[in-house]
Amino acid sequence: MTRPTIPRRAVVSWILYDLANTIFSMGVVSLYFSLFVRNEVGVDQADRIYGLISTASMAIIFVASPVLGAMTDRARRRMPFLVWATLACVAATALIGAGPFQVSVLCFVVANAAYQAGLQFYDSLLPEVSHPGNRGRISGIGVGVGYLGSYLAVGAGFFVDPSNYSALFGLLAGMFLALALPCFLFVKEQGNPSPGPVFSLTAIRTSLGGTLRALRATREFPGLARFLVGRVFYTDAINTVIAYMGLYTVNVAVATGLSAEDGRTQAQLVLMSAITFAIIGGVVWGVLVDRFGARRTLNGVLLLWLLVFATAAAIGALVLPIAWLYVVAAAAGVALGGIWSADRPLMLQLSPPARIGEFYGLYGMVGRFAAITGPALWAAIMYVAVERMGLPVLQGQAAAITLLFVMTLIGYLILRRLPAADAAPRGQ
């Protein structure tokens, strides 16, 4: 069978979108919006309020995700969904900081939900720019180039007045849109030969019914359900620490005698360190996966995360010098690269080839569920520790990180009982 010719500009444009959306995830979600919240509500309430806002935005997409998937499966083309999701995200991001705080919160919730929906549509376009022989390579290049978006996002904060959040979010929104445009223009779809009604109750019922059937089916394949349960715990911890690293760094900086503005600069530098080591970690762990297998490698990655969380908690509890955060950031970056290098191949090994798409839907839902519960738990701990018990904010954050350590440990213990062999997929 002759493979269709895919224009190089389509491949490059698809990859550029990965860079574009990383600008939002790193610049808005992981760094600047949490600092904006801190600036608006004060140090004591920042963690709790940011956690509640993040939880609300992820809860929306968690509920909507299966329905959106069913809609795009029935639509003639997927690209219009990606275009509108991106435009909604960009418009809402540009308005953050431009009006009252409550309006900015609403804009973030809309922007984050639209960004998450856009990821779902974007991933579904991978077959349009690749064939089975190079799909993994194209996807991997997208991930690697995406890290460059993290550099752009963090670096944007060095070119804008730290107090002018409206200009900062406007700059991030403009960068996202500019780098996303080539994907809209040059990625061409073959189209759905049998489109159906997009906005219908039948599509919603079919999608929800398929999700429930997939959940029940995980029991038929040894290790699959156990892996998904374990994944809830460790992705919960990892996604949460990524979201709060900026706030934590600023508080460590202030506790060690720096100003809040210097703390923001330190947060940018710490995140850049983590990004750099994540790139290195992704390469190294990928080699280890091929040599030792995904299951054993993932267990090793989780042990490194336990060390990261233990050290990070000690920094806050003992008010250690900020230099320690750079050590933690480097180790966390290496560990972050390892999670995605080992986690996805293990999912493939545990899933039957004929049902990979179905079970990857559950895999994505697990990640989104973790993104709801993690910030909510962090917010609850900070409310009790700081606002009710009166502990210093940094000690409250150390307690929250200790919970992340416990959750990662639970995930590690669950995964240790996976089938011992890194076997080929079971069943058909």
N, C-alpha and C positions, 0 to 999 in steps of 0.2 A: 504494500500500500504506500503510495507516495505521500510524504508529509507536506502539508500546506506551507507555502512560503510566508514567513512572518516578517514584516518590515522591521529593520533594526530600530527605526525611530519609534515604533510602537513599543518595543521591549524597553528601550531607554526611557520612554515616557512613563511606562508603568512603574519602573524602578524609581523614577523621580518622585512619584506620588508617595512612595514609602518614606523618602526623605522629607517630603512636605508634611505628612501627618505626624512624623516624629517631632517636628517643631512644635506642634500643639501638645503632644503628650508630655514631652520633657519641659517645654517652656511654660505652659499654662498649668497642667495638672500637677507635675512633680515639683515645680519651683515657685513661679511668681504668683499664682493665685493664692497659695497658702500664705505667702508673705504679705500679699494685699489684705487678706483677712486679718492677719496679725496686726497690721497697721490700723485697720478700721475698728476692731473690737477689743484690742488690748492683748497682752501676753497671756493672761490667765484663762481667757475664754477661747483663744484662737484654735487650739487643737480640737476642742469639743465642737465648735461651730463648723470648722472646716470638715470634720468627720461627718457631721450630719448632712452637710451640703453634698459631699462626695457620695455618701450612701444614697441620698435621694436620686442623684443623677444616674447612678448605676442600677438602681432598682427599676427605673423606667425602661432602660434598654434590656435588662434581664427579662422583664415581662414581654417586651415588644419583639425581642430577637426571633423567636420561632415564627411569629406572624410575618415579620419582614422577610424571613427566609422563604416562606411559602409564597409571598407576593412576588418576589423576584423570580422564583422558579416558574411562575405562571406568566410573567411579563414577556413581551416580545424582546425587550432588551434590558440589560442590567445597568448600563451606563447612566441613563437618566436618574436612577436612584442614587448613584454615587455623586452625580453633579449636584442634585438638590441637597443631599446630606452635607456635602462639603460647603456649599453656599450658606446653608443654615448655620453651620459651625463657624465659618469665617465671620458672618455678619454678627452673630451673638458675641464672639470673642472680641470683635472690634468695639463693642459697646461696653465691655467690662471697664469699670472705673470712670465712665463718662457721666454717670448720674448718681442717684442715691444708692446706698449700699444694697438695699433690698433688690433693686433693679439689677445690679451687678451680679447678685446671687442667682437670680432667675436666668440671667444671660449665661452664666457658667453652667447651670444645670442643663439648659438647652444645648449649649455648645458641646458639652461632654457627651450627652446622649447622642447628638448628631454625629460626633466624631466616632463613637463606638459603632453606630449603625453604618457609617461610611467604611469602617474597617471590614465589616461583614460583606459589603458589596464589592469592595476592592479585592479581597481575597478570592471572591468568586470569579474574577476576571483573569486569574492566572492562566487558565487554559487557553485564553485568547492570545497570549503572548509567548506560549511555550508549547512543547510537545512532550510526551512521556519520557523521551530520552534526555531532555535537558531541564525538566521542570524543577528538580531539586536545586540545580545550579542557579537558575534564574531566581528562584525564591530566596536562596542564600545570599545572592548578590544584593537583592532588595533589602534584606536584613542588615547586611554590612553597610550599604550606602545610607540606610536609615540612621545609623549611629552618627553619620556626618550631620544629619539634621539636629541631633542632640547638641553638637558643638555650636551650630548656628543659633539654636534656641537659647542656650546658656550665654553665648557671646553677645546676643542682642542686648542683654542687660547692661553691658559695659558702654553702650552707645546712647543710652537714654538716661535722663535725670532720674535718680532712684525714687524720687517722690512723685514722678509723673507716670502713674500706672496707666492712665488712659492712653498716653503715647506708646508705652511699652506694649500693651495688648493690641493696639492698632498695628504696630510694627510686626508683631508675631502673626496677626491675621493676614496682613498683606504678603508676608513671606510664604505662608501656607498656600494662599490663593495663587500666587505667581508660579510656584513650583508644581501646583496641581494642574494648571491649565494644559500643559502638553498631554497629559493622560486623557483629558476630555477630548482633545482635538485629534490625537493620532492613534489611539487604541480603538480598533474597529472590531465589532462583534459579528460573528456569523449569524447570531439571532436565534431565537427559539422557533423551531419550525411548527410547533403546536401550541401557540399561546392560549391561555384561558383567561377567565375573569380574574382581575387582580384584586379588586376590592369586593370581597364576597365573604359571607359567613361560612360557606363551604370550605374556602381556603384556610380560614382560621381553624375550623374544626379538624380539618385534615392535618394541619401542621401540629396542633396540640396532641392529637391522637398519635401521630408518628413519634413525637417526643416521648410519650408515655410508653409506647411499645418498645422504643429503644432502651429506655430505663429498665424495663422488665427483661429485655434480651441480654443485658450484661451478665446475668447470672449463668448464662449458658456457656460462657467462655472463661476458663480458669484465670484468675488474676485480674481481669478487666475491672470488675466492680471494686475490688480492693485498691487498685491503682487510682481510680477516680476519687474514691473516698480519701485516700492519702493525699492526693493532689489538692483537695479542698484546703487541707491544713497548711501545707507548705506554700502554696501560692497565696493564701490569705496573708501569711506572715511577710512574704517577700514583697507583694504588691503594696502592703501597708507601709513598710519601711521606706520604699521608694517614694511614696506620697508624702511622707513626713520628714524626709531627710533634710529638706531645706529649713523647715522650722526648727528642727533639732540642732542643726549646725549654728543657726543664729543664736539660739539660747545658750549653747556651749560657749560661743564667742563672747557674748555679753557677760556670762558668769566668770569668764577668765579676764575681764577687764577691757574688752573692745567695745566700740559703739555698735548700735544696731546697724548703721550703714556699713561699717567694716564687717559686721557679721554677715550681711547679705553678700558682700564680695567673697567672703570665705565660703559661703554656701555655693556660689557659682564655681569656685575653684575646686571644692570637694566633689561636686557633681562631675566636673570635667575629668577629674582623676578617676572617678568610678567608670565613666564612659570609656576612657582610654584602656583601662584594664579589662573592661568587658569585651572589647574587641580582641585583645590578646587571649582572654579566657575562652572565648568562643572557638578560636582556632585550636588551642591546646586540648580542651575537653573533647572537641570533635575527633581528634586523633585517638584519644583514650577510649571513646565510645567504640570506634572501629576495632581497637585492640582488645578491650576487656568486656565489651558489651554494655548496652544501655542501662540495664538494671544495676550492675555493680558501679558503674560510673555515677549514676544518679545518687546512689547511697553515699558515695564519696563527696559529691557536691553538697548534699544536705549536712554532712559532718562539718564541712567548711562553713556553711551558713550558721550552724550552732556556735562555732567559734566567733563568727562575726557578731551575732546577737549578744553573746556573753560579753565581748569586749565593748560593744557599743553601750550596753547597759551600765557597765562599770565606769565608762567615761562620764555619764550623767550622774550616777550615784556618788562618785568620788570627786567630781569636778576636776577631771584630769585635763592637762593642757590640750589645746585644740589640735596640736600636731598628731595626737592619737587618732583624730578623725580621718586624717589622710591615710593612716595605716588601715583603718576600718574600710574606708572607701575603696582602697586598692583591692583588699580581700573581697569586699562585696562585689566589686566589678568582675573579678575573676569568677566568683561564684555565680553571678547573674548570667554570664556567658555560658557557664556550665549547665544551668537549669534548662535553657532552651536547646542546648546541644544534645542533652540526654533525654529530656522529657518527651519530646515529640517522637523520636525513634522508638522509645519504649511503648508509646501509645500504638504505633504502627505494628509492633511485634505482637501485641496482645489482641489486636483487632483482626477479625477475618477479612481477607482481601475484598470480598464481595460487599462488605458493609462498612468500609472505612469512612465513607462520607457520612453515613448515619451516626456512627459512633464519634466522629470528630465534632458533630453538632453538640453531643453531650460534653465532650472535652472543652469546647468553648463555653458552654453554660456553666461548667464547674469554675472556670476562671472568672466569669462574671459574678457568680454567687460569692466567691471569695472576695471580690472587689466591693461587695456590699457589706459583708459581715466584718471584714478587717477594720475599715475606718469607724464602723459603728462601735466595735469593741474598744478601739483606742479612745474614741470620744467618751465612752462610758467610764473608762478607767481615769481619764483626765478629770472628768466631772467629779468623781468621788474623791480622788487623791488631792486635787488642787482646790476646787471650788467648795467642797464639803469638809475635807480634812485639813485644808490649809497648808499642804506641803508646797515647797517651792516647785515651780513649773518643771525645772530640769529633773528633779527627783521623780515627779509624776511621769515624765516621759521615760525615765529609766525603768519605772515599774511597767509601763506599757510595752517597752521593748522586751522586758523579761517574759511577758505573756507571749510575745512573738517567738521567743526562744522555746517556750513550752509547746506551742503549736507546731513548730518545726520538728521538735523532738517526737511529738505524737505522729506526725506524718512519716518521719523516718522509721519509727517502730512498726507502723502499718506496712510500709513498703518492704521491710526486711523479710516479711512472710510471703512475698510474691514467689511464684514458681522460680526455682533456682536457676533453671537454664534460660539463657536469652534465646528463646526458640523462634522459629518462623511463625507467622500468624496461624492461628488454629481455626479450622473449619472453613467453610466457604459461604 
